[in-house]
Amino acid sequence: MRLPDIKPYLVTRRLIPENQEAPIHFISAAITPEQYFYRRNHFPYPVISEQSFLLSIGGEVKRPLTFHYQDLLRMPSKEMTVVLECSGNNRGHFRPRVYGEQWEGGAISQGVWRGAPLRDLLKLTGLHAASKEIVFEGHDYGKRTDLEGEFMFARSLPLEKALHPDTLIAYALNGKPIPYKQGYPLRLIVPQWYAMASVKWLRSITVIETHFNGPYQDIDYVYYPAKDSDAGKMPVTTIHVNSIIQQPLNWSVLTTGMHQLYGIAWTGTGFITNVEISIDGGERWEQAAIQKYPGNPYSWTFWSYIWAAPKKGEYTIMSRATDSIGFVQPPEARWNRKGYGYNAYSTVHVKVD
Amino acid sequence: MRLPDIKPYLVTRRLIPENQEAPIHFISAAITPEQYFYRRNHFPYPVISEQSFLLSIGGEVKRPLTFHYQDLLRMPSKEMTVVLECSGNNRGHFRPRVYGEQWEGGAISQGVWRGAPLRDLLKLTGLHAASKEIVFEGHDYGKRTDLEGEFMFARSLPLEKALHPDTLIAYALNGKPIPYKQGYPLRLIVPQWYAMASVKWLRSITVIETHFNGPYQDIDYVYYPAKDSDAGKMPVTTIHVNSIIQQPLNWSVLTTGMHQLYGIAWTGTGFITNVEISIDGGERWEQAAIQKYPGNPYSWTFWSYIWAAPKKGEYTIMSRATDSIGFVQPPEARWNRKGYGYNAYSTVHVKVD
């Protein structure tokens, strides 16, 4: 008899446009398979045409150029394992609640991206001395609830991040052309930043001498610490140090005896140096074993911890990651009105029966 | 160009054993397609063999008999559209939280079941006068966290419910053999009761003169109103009157203007007579339009309500169903330690932007 096929699925947060998260508690592969890669869209999927294979670079450059997909394939390339995390990941865990897609912990995936460094393209176009930001526009566009009209998805990077040798114009994921839903044919990949920066279906790059203020730069993807004013607003940029307990599941019932707790940890500032586990709701902490994914600074780190559940009762298990810059996950995430950058301890309640 | 395939998936609550809920907010078909039918298992899937096609009826009967699957196909049959709802549906919404699978609203599905009425089989075996309950055993078995040893999944029905003409030994779902994960080849179908009563992979039926006290009868599927004692325990039986707002989604952002709110309502006691909607958190209620699924007393009822979102702001939308017996959804579900029978108002928070 054929064994039954039991597998997890993406978790649907919205269908129009498609927003689905990875079943993060049920996948342990280092490289997220395509069918479990989270999908985050502001708009309907764009139509792919011959135009989609062209990438124009213009604005404050010395020699505006248009690259064809084939040109990029012929350039020197880099391959990097990169965590992509939606800045709204875990939005559903903020208290007070915030509006927007109620992501739990699965708006995160890891893949091997290959592409040409953006800086190599910009060497060919040249930059004017007063250049300040670079704007990246995708082929996807549509309406917003708060403004009239239609908008392209467009984001900018400061010059320094754009010129980092690991900021890529990617054309491959996991050794194959980028899947359509992940930005085929060309996607900007910005390691260490939340993934709104990694613009999908990339169509144009424009160098500007001012600050870009499109709505996906200056309205969304901004931390607003106050509920009713814009005081203290700050752009969303690097990924906060973070971890998740993948197993055991929250509110699950376990037998007494040995259990392996495990999960992942990641950061946009340096690399993970430590993951600690508490079994008693944060009173005492012990070190987990950590296993860095080899040879790459932008990948997540696996952690595990063997717990000999001593006796019946209720337990609150927490994980807390530290990175090489010294950032540590906080007990409470910094609340902000649009719900970005959540990184409080991962917490799981279990009952030993 | 082929349009992108965008579809919802089952929501994984646990994989070993498989427990996945329907993406209830994203399906509006009256008959739940097989790939979206929720899956609730206590144990690994049983192996199907020739034995699986035999159904024995014994215990306090006059003539113990074994029926073959083919015998059942030849008997007079009934076809009924039935809501199956896990008694733990919405367990994740209880406050204080309770342990167990954290079902949200999707542990519910509707299908067209065909089978032979159990009472016709029992006419052939006869019953002794002192018969009190009938025990149904499935082929699935395994361990529990709280007791040593292995257990079959077994449940009993009082004689009156077992002899109801609509209690079926089903062999078909939606015009085809029952899918393996839904109990192939034979499943007991008990309309109006929570679905733990509808035993999958049915292997034996035993008439007894006492009360059956297996762990899935007397430990699980019991309402325990107190956290730390068993005082006031009551068996889980009929489905509570209930409704769900499928759209809009909780914590979503809407434009001003017209929106269709819609969902389903169902009950195990009679049929749905009214669904009311509140936009202001339960202060004022208005009637929704309801559309009974034709010709069947055990199916769910669709409801819809057109809302002209008047102005920007935050709104708390609620639905409340009433059935023909007079039961009304309560504002708060009756808390119980194992989290069964949740049926508080369905509540959705939206922001009009």
Interface residues (C-beta under 8 A of the other chain):
Chain A: M1 P4 I6 K7 P8 Y9 L10 V11 T12 R13 R14 L15 I16 E18 Q20 P23 H25 F26 Y45 V47 I48 S49 G92 R97 V98 Y99 G100 Q102 T145 D146 Y180 K181 L249 N250 W251 S252 V253 L254 T255 H349 V350 K351 D353
Chain B: M1 P4 I6 K7 P8 Y9 L10 V11 T12 R13 R14 L15 I16 E18 Q20 P23 H25 F26 Y45 V47 I48 S49 G92 R97 V98 Y99 G100 Q102 T145 D146 Y180 K181 L249 N250 W251 S252 V253 L254 T255 H349 V350 K351 D353
